[in-house]
Amino acid sequence: MSDKVSRNPLDHGRLDWSGCVDTKSNTVYYVSILITFAAVLWGLLSPDSFGSFAKSLFNGLTTYFGAGYMFFMNVFVIFCLFIAAGRFGKVRLGRAEDRPEYGNLAWFAMLFSAGMGVGLVFYGAAEPLIYFTNPPFGAAPESVQAARDALQISFFHWGLHPWAGYAVIAMPLAYYQFRYNAPGLISSIFIPLVGEKAVKGTFGKVVDILATFATLGGITTSLGLGTLQLNSGANTVFGLPKTTFVQVVIIAILAVLYTGSAVLGIKKGISKVADFNIRVCFILMALMFIVGPSLPIVESFMTGIGDFLSGLVEESFMMDPYGAGYQKHLANWTLYYWAWWIAWAPFVGAFVARISRGRTISEFIAGVLIVPALGSAVWFAIFGTSALHLELVQHVKIAAEVIKDVSVGAFELYKHYPLGTAMSYGMIVLITTFFVTSANSATFVLAAYCQHGTSDPSKSKMAIWGILMGALAVVLLTTGGLINIQTISLCTAPPFAFIMFFSCWGFWKALNADERNGRL
C-alpha cells in the first residue's frame, strides 16, 4: 500500500478511537441533557421572556437566513440527483461485498415512517384546504386554480427537498460507518475534511451535542404536540374529553410503546412497528380511493405531478424581494418546513444510515428520495382531492372546521364518505403507529449518539432516553412550553444547513480519493 493510501484518514484500520470513546460519549450525553434542561427550566420560570426570545430568534433567522434555507435545500436535491446518476452510482454504502440487511419493503417502511412522522397524516387533508381558502400564488380563493395550486404546493413541501436533506446526512454516514468502521455520529461526516483529531476533540463534541439537542427538542415537542392532536382525534371519534389527564395518559402509553419497540431492537421492534404502520397506510389509502372520488383523484395526481414538475425550479428558488405578498406564506410554510426538515436531519439521517448498509448509492437515492416523494404525493392526491372535491363539487364546507384545528382534518373528511367510522378508527391506529415509529427511531439514535455512535446501543440507554422524552413532553405540555422549545430546536437549522453542505463536500472528496486509490 502506498504512502498516499495509508495517510487517508478513512483507510481501513486507521480510525483509532481508543481512549476517547467514554470521554466523548459522556460529554455529549451530559452536556446535551444539561442544555435541554436549561432551556426547559428557563421556559418554566420565565415563559414570557423565553417565548419572546425564541420567537424573535426564529423570526430573525427566517428573515435573514431565508435565502440560505432555499439555497442549501436546493443544493441537497441537486447533489443527490447528480451523485446517483453519476459514476459513483454503483458504489455500495459499506464494503463491496456488503448486501442490504433489510428487504426493500421493511427498509422503506422504516425510513418513511421515521422521516415523515405523523405530520403527513394530519396535513393530508388540511394543508390543501388551507391553500385552497388562502392561495399564495394569486388565484381566487376557493377556485379551481386555487385547488390546483394547493396540491402543487403540498407536493412541493413534502416531496424531494426534505428527503434530500435526510439523504445528505445518511448517505455519507453509512459509507464511513460501514466501509471504514467510523462511529455513527454526525461528527464523523467531517473526517474527510478535518481529520480524526478534530472530530475526536472539541469540534466533534460540539457537532454531536448540537445534533443530540436538536433531536431531543424536535422529537419531544412532536410527541407533545402530537398528543394534543391525537386527543383531538379521539375526541371527535370516541368523545374522549380534551383534558390534561387524558393527554398525560396518552403520552405514557406512547412512551411505553416506542420505548419498548426500541429496546427490542431494529429487527424485532422498530421494523415490525414500521411494517405494520405502512400496511395501515396502504389500507386507508385504498379505502379512501374506493369510497372517494376515484377518477378525480387519479386526474388530480397526474395534474399535480405535472404542476409540481413544471413549477419545481421556480418554486424552489422563489423569494419575495419586492413585497409582492408572498413573504407571509414563505415564512409560515416553506421556510418553516425547510427549517423543520433540516433540524430533523441529524436523527432521521443517522437512523436511515444505520438501516442502509449494502445499498448502492443509486438504489439509496431512489429509495430515500424518489419513492417517498411519490408516496407523499399519492397520499395528498387521495386525501387532499377528496377534501377539495367536497368543497368544489359537492359544496360541503369543511375547510373552516379543518383550518381551526388541523388535527381533525381527516376525521371531518371521513364524516362525509362511506365507511367513515371504520376509517376513523384506522386513522387513530395510524396516528399512534406513526408516533411510535418516529419516537422509537429517535430513541435508538439518541442512545447511539451517547454510546459513541454504536450500531447496537444498550437497552438501558434506550430506556433512559425513552422515559426522558416522555417526561419532558409531559412537563412542556402541562406548562405550555411546547411551542417555545420547538421554536428553539428549529433554530439549530442554520448551523446544520452548513453541516449538511460540508457533508456533501466531504463525501464527494472521500469518493474521489477512494477512486484514485483503487478502493471502489
Summary of the structure (lengths in Angstrom):
residues: 520
radius of gyration: 22.4
end to end distance: 15.0
largest distance: 74.2
contacts: 1913
relative contact order: 0.20
helix: 79%
strand: 0%
